[in-house]
Amino acid sequence: MNKTIKSFSKARSRFSVQNKSLLSEADKNIFLQQENFKDFKNLLNETDRNILEIGFGDGKHLYRQAEINPNNFFMGVEVFESGLANIYKRIIKNDLRNLKIMEGDIAEIINKNKSLKIFTKIYILFPDPWPKSKHKKRRLLKKKFILDLKNLLKENGKLIIKTDWQDYAEEIKVNLNEIGLTFKVNEGENPFKTKYEEIAIKEDRKIFNFEIKIEG
Ligand SMILES: C[S@@+](CC[C@H](N)C(=O)[O-])C[C@H]1O[C@@H](n2cnc3c(N)ncnc32)[C@H](O)[C@@H]1O
């Protein structure tokens, strides 16, 4: 069997009976599953501003972005079951029309996808740092994956990555330089903090904000 290295912990991606039942009856126009995924293009709305968030966790940032930008269309991908269930409940309760979520491993989803240059922005906020040396191979932001993201972005599109893990930030910088992508790194705070960003601030850790511009 082909054994791929996962960037997430299996325990977090396990579904409880309640969430399984909620999501198995979910509206298929809002909640999608990796096994049914074919291509991003036919899932997106007719807008020229499609935005993707990968690993949205509890969904706080993604939901808020969709809420305040009704003319943009948002899609979130996550494996973490209670994050998916919570944001799904909020979308239904508030009848938010510009956000879809997908359960699955983004690396496998991108491998199935065929459409290129479709997103104007991609967020990856506080990806799992996998701090132990023996686990570093599980980090999501390897060169091949960053190149896949670059191909999903339109010209002048942006890839936004944040991490509070210095060693991961250094690895990302090396990968971006080797690929030849132009980027800025700031240390500022952001209007909508994610759960992991709030923890980093509370624990006084420096945050690295990468803004990577796709020039063509
Ligand atoms: C450290 S958490 C950060 C969550 C959120 N972005 C935040 O800042 O609070 C990383 C998240 O990425 C998700 N994740 C990791 N690898 C993934 C993958 N291959 N596909 C989809 N989600 C993934 C995990 O399930 C987890 O929820």
The ligand as an SDF file (V2000), in Angstrom:
LIG
                    3D

 27 29  0  0  0  0  0  0  0  0999 V2000
   -2.0970   24.1640   14.5450 C   0  0  0  0  0  0  0  0  0  0  0  0
   -3.6800   24.0450   13.8760 S   0  0  0  0  0  0  0  0  0  0  0  0
   -4.0910   25.7350   13.4620 C   0  0  0  0  0  0  0  0  0  0  0  0
   -5.5640   25.9610   13.3160 C   0  0  0  0  0  0  0  0  0  0  0  0
   -5.9820   27.3930   12.9380 C   0  0  0  0  0  0  0  0  0  0  0  0
   -5.4790   27.7540   11.6210 N   0  0  0  0  0  0  0  0  0  0  0  0
   -5.5220   28.3830   13.9660 C   0  0  0  0  0  0  0  0  0  0  0  0
   -4.5950   29.1620   13.6630 O   0  0  0  0  0  0  0  0  0  0  0  0
   -6.0920   28.4000   15.0630 O   0  0  0  0  0  0  0  0  0  0  0  0
   -3.3830   23.3400   12.2810 C   0  0  0  0  0  0  0  0  0  0  0  0
   -4.6440   22.8510   11.6240 C   0  0  0  0  0  0  0  0  0  0  0  0
   -4.3330   22.3710   10.3210 O   0  0  0  0  0  0  0  0  0  0  0  0
   -5.0870   21.1990   10.0620 C   0  0  0  0  0  0  0  0  0  0  0  0
   -4.3780   20.4140    9.0420 N   0  0  0  0  0  0  0  0  0  0  0  0
   -3.1230   19.8960    9.1580 C   0  0  0  0  0  0  0  0  0  0  0  0
   -2.7880   19.2460    8.0380 N   0  0  0  0  0  0  0  0  0  0  0  0
   -3.8520   19.3420    7.1990 C   0  0  0  0  0  0  0  0  0  0  0  0
   -4.1020   18.8420    5.8980 C   0  0  0  0  0  0  0  0  0  0  0  0
   -3.1920   18.1070    5.2430 N   0  0  0  0  0  0  0  0  0  0  0  0
   -5.2890   19.1060    5.3150 N   0  0  0  0  0  0  0  0  0  0  0  0
   -6.2200   19.8480    5.9850 C   0  0  0  0  0  0  0  0  0  0  0  0
   -6.0470   20.3570    7.2320 N   0  0  0  0  0  0  0  0  0  0  0  0
   -4.8700   20.0990    7.8340 C   0  0  0  0  0  0  0  0  0  0  0  0
   -5.1540   20.5040   11.4080 C   0  0  0  0  0  0  0  0  0  0  0  0
   -6.2460   19.5930   11.4970 O   0  0  0  0  0  0  0  0  0  0  0  0
   -5.3010   21.6810   12.3660 C   0  0  0  0  0  0  0  0  0  0  0  0
   -6.6410   21.9980   12.6290 O   0  0  0  0  0  0  0  0  0  0  0  0
  1  2  1  0
  2  3  1  0
  2 10  1  0
  3  4  1  0
  4  5  1  0
  5  6  1  0
  5  7  1  0
  7  8  2  0
  7  9  1  0
 10 11  1  0
 11 12  1  0
 11 26  1  0
 12 13  1  0
 13 14  1  0
 13 24  1  0
 14 15  1  0
 14 23  1  0
 15 16  2  0
 16 17  1  0
 17 18  1  0
 17 23  2  0
 18 19  1  0
 18 20  2  0
 20 21  1  0
 21 22  2  0
 22 23  1  0
 24 25  1  0
 24 26  1  0
 26 27  1  0
M  CHG  2   2   1   9  -1
M  END
$$$$
